[in-house]
Amino acid sequence: MTDNNGTLDRAQIFADTARVLDVELDELVADVSLVDQGLDSVRLMALVEEWRSAGADVDFVTLASTPVLDNWVDELVAK
């Protein structure tokens, strides 16, 4: 899920999100609200906990305030 430094990459963020939404990867739209694509707080918390367990620095409030994959990638992928 994450590299040795606990960081996420774009592909992993998309794959994990598709899995918790129970959709195919190509069904996700990167610049549309994930709420409109089926994300709810329970699924978001599952993602946050999964990513934290793998060592990523993830903040639930930040992701919930901008539930768009492109924003999540900007926030979570190491620069």
C-alpha positions, 0 to 999 in steps of 0.5 A, a space after each residue: 500500500 505504501 512505500 517504506 516511508 509510509 507515503 502513498 502514490 496516486 495508483 494506490 490511492 485510486 485502487 484503495 478508493 475504488 475497492 472501498 467504493 466497490 467499483 472498477 478503477 476506471 469508474 472513478 472520476 478524479 475531479 468529481 466529489 467522491 461523495 457523489 461517487 458513493 463515499 460516506 464517512 464510514 468508507 472514508 474512515 476505513 481508508 484513513 485507518 488503512 493508510 495510517 496502519 501502513 504508516 501514511 500521515 493521513 488526516 480524516 478532516 482534511 480528506 473529508 473537507 475535499 473529497 476529490 481524488 485529485 485533491 487527495 493525491 495533491 495532499 497525500 503523495 510525497 512531493 
